[in-house]
Amino acid sequence: MIELKNVSIVFNQGTVNENQALSNINLKVKEGDFITIIGSNGAGKSTLFNTIAGSILPTHGSISVNGRNVTRDPEYRRSKYIGRIFQNPTLGTASSMSLEDNMMITYKKGFKWLKRSLNQKMREFFKGELVQLKMGLEHRMKENLVMFSGGQRQALTLLMMVLSKPALILLDEHTAALDPKNAEIVLELTDKFIKESRLTSMMITHNMSHAIEFGNRLLMMDKGEIIFDIEGEEKKALTVEKLIKKFHELRHKTFENDRTLLSEA
């Protein structure tokens, strides 16, 4: 479905501040994959998402979606089929607009004919969908979202994303800014929606337990590279202890390889 071939990102290329953020990434995301991504700060996780979403264009390599080359497509074009949820719950919704208007804009993918389209039939449809969140939001359709909590807004953003039916959802530590209770609720909703709607999704998390528990596939990143890719039954057999051990083994191997290359040079 989505394929990255030899994708590299180099910031400030040719200067003393040159930084290799991604290095020769090769990745195939299959339809229906739910991929969790872990790695330390600076490993390249968010840069990978920025590259897939189109907010950063590759220095080298190519990106294709369903066989079509989208490498140079800007973010606004990719947003038609790629959805993204960030850490900050306020980024996925318009604070000064009502809940029902937010849902209508997302559902129709724009403001055109907003008031004409938002009829009683659509309101009843939205209410039925909101019931799934179990937060009572179906009774607050007319309220502006500035009145909602972070957990409510992030759950709503997730629901609206599902209703817009994107080809791919990018979840960029979307529970990191929430308190533990709301984070757990949003994670459970994430898993529910992805399974029920058979969505293709990628989720960055710093929580190794969540990375193991959720999804069918796990990627580990370090220094701009994918150093570990595991799925299916092998992923189910992982534990946090095994994952930490694997991380240290792979980092040590990378260090030894780098040292060998330097000595040869």
N, C-alpha and C positions, 0 to 999 in steps of 0.2 A: 504494500500500500504506500508506504513512505520509505524512501531510501536515501541515505547519505553516502556519498562515495568520496573518500579521501578529502574530507572537509577539514580545512584548517582556518583558524582565525588568528591573525597577528595584529596586535594594536601597536600604533606608533612605529610602523615598519621602517627600518633604515635609520632609526635614531637611537640615542643612548638609552631611551626609555622603552625600547622594543620589548613586547611581551607576547609570548606564544600562549594564547588562551585556550585554543583547541589545536590538537595535533593529529592530523591524518585520521579523522573519525570515519569509520565504516560501520553503518548501522542500517538494518532493515527492520522496520516496524510493520508487523503483519496485522491485517484487519482483525479486530477483536482482542488484540494484546492489551493487557493492563500491566504496564512496566513501572516498577518502582526504581528510583535512582538514589544512590547514596554516595557520599564522598565528603572529605573535609572541606572547610572553607577555601575557596580559590581553586577547587578541583576542576571547575569548568561546567558545572551543572546548569546554572542559570544562563551562561553563555550558549550552551547547547540549545536551551529553550529559545533564547533570543534569535538564534540562527534558524531554527525550524520555523519560528513565527514570522521571520522576515524583518525584525527590527535591527538585526545585524546581518550584512551580506558576507558570504565567505570570501576570505582572501584567496583560497584555493579550493578546488573540489566542486561537486555538484549536488543538488537536492532535487529529487523527483517525487511527485505525488501521483499515484495511479499511472505511472509511465510518462507523465508530462513533466518536462524540466521547468522547475519554478525557481531556480537558483537566483535569478536577478529580480524576481517578483517582489515588490515592496510589501510592507506589512499590511496595508489596507486591503490589498487584493487577497492575501492569504487569510485575512480575518473572516472571509466569507465561508471558509471551510475549516479553519483552525480556531478553537476557542481557548482562552487562557484565564486562569484564576490565580491571582497573586496573594501574597501574605496579607496585604492591607485590605480589610473587608470593604472599605469605602470605594475601592477602585473599580469594582464590578457593577456598581449601581449609581444612579443619579440621585443625590441626596435631596434636591429641591423638588423632585417629582414624586407623585404618588406611587404606591406599590403597583396598582393596576396599570398605570402608564409605563412604568419600568418593564413590566412583563410584556406589554403589548409591543413596545419598541423592539425588545429582544426577539419576540415571536415573529414579528413582521420584518425584522432586520432593517429597521429604519423608522423615520418619523412620518413617512408619507401616509396620508389618509388615517392618521392616528385616531382622531376623535370619531371619524365615521366608522372605522372598523371596530372600535371598542363598544360593542353593543351588549345587551343583556346576555346573549348566548355566549359571548366570549368571556364575560365576567363569571358566569357559572362554570365554564370550563376551567378558568384560572383558579377559582375557589376549590374545585375538585382536585386540582393538582397540588395546591397549597396544603391541603389536609394531610398529605404524605409527610410533611415536615413536622407535624405534631407540635406546632408552636403557636397555634391559634391565629396565624397570620391571615387565614381566610376571612376573619372578622375585621381586618384592618386594611381593606383594599384601598380606601380613600386617603389613608394617612401618608404623609411624605416620609421618605426613608431616613431622613435625618433623625427621626424619633425612634429608630430601631437600634437594637444592640448589635455589636460586632458579629456575634454568633448568628443572629437572625439574618443579618445581611449576607453573610457568607453562605448560609444555607440557601437563601433566596437566589444568590448568584449562581450557585450550583444547579438549582432547579431550572432557572432560566436558561442556563447553558444546555441542559439536557433537552429542553423544549425547542431550542434552536437547531438541534440535530447536526452538530458539527462532525466533520470526518475525523477529527482528532481533538482531544482535550488535553491541555497542558496544565498540570496542577503544580504551581510553584510554591511549595511549602505553605499550602493554603490554610493550614490549621495552626501555623506557628505563632500567630498573634492572638490566638484565642485562649481563654482559660481552659483547664483540663476537661471540665464537663462539656463545654460547647465544642471543644476540639474532638472529643469522642463522638458526639452527636453528628458532627459534620463528616467525620470519617466513615461512620456507619452509613450515612446517607450516600456518601460517595460510592462506597462498595455496592450498595443496593441499586443505585441508578445505573452504574456501569454494567452490572450483571443483567439487570432487567432489560436495558435498552441495547445491550451488546455493543457498548461504546469502545472505541479504541482510545486508550488513555496512557499518559505518562505522568508520574507523580514523583517530584523531588521531596525527600524527607531526610531529616537528621536522626530520626528514630529508627534504629535497626530492627526493633521488634515489629514496627509497622511495615517496614520494608519487606520483612519476611512474611508477615501475616496476610498482607494485601497483594493482589495481583498474581499473575501467572509467570512473571519474568522479573528478574532483578539485574540491574546494571550497577557496577561500582566504578567510579571515576577517580582519577588522581592525576594531577599535573596536566590537565587538558586531554587526557586519554581515557578510553574505556578499557579498564584492566581486568574486568571480570564480567561475564555475561552468563547467567544461569536461568533455567526455566523448568517448568513441569515438575516431575517427581523429585528431581534433584533439588529444586528450590524448596519444595515442601519439607525436605529432610534437613534443611539448614536450621541452625540455632544461632543465637547472638554470639555465643562463644566461638562457634565454627567460623562465623563471618568475620569476627575480629581477627582470628588467627589467619584466615585467608588474606585479609587486608595487609597484615604485617608481612606475611610471606611474599606477597606480590610487590609490596613497596621495597622490600629488601632485594628482591630479584631485579627490580628496576634500577635501584641504586648500584648494584653490582654491574649491571649492563652499562650504565652511564660511566662508571669508573673505568671499565674495560675500554670503552670508546675513547675516553680522554687519554688513557695511557697509550693507546695505539696512535692517537693523533700527535 
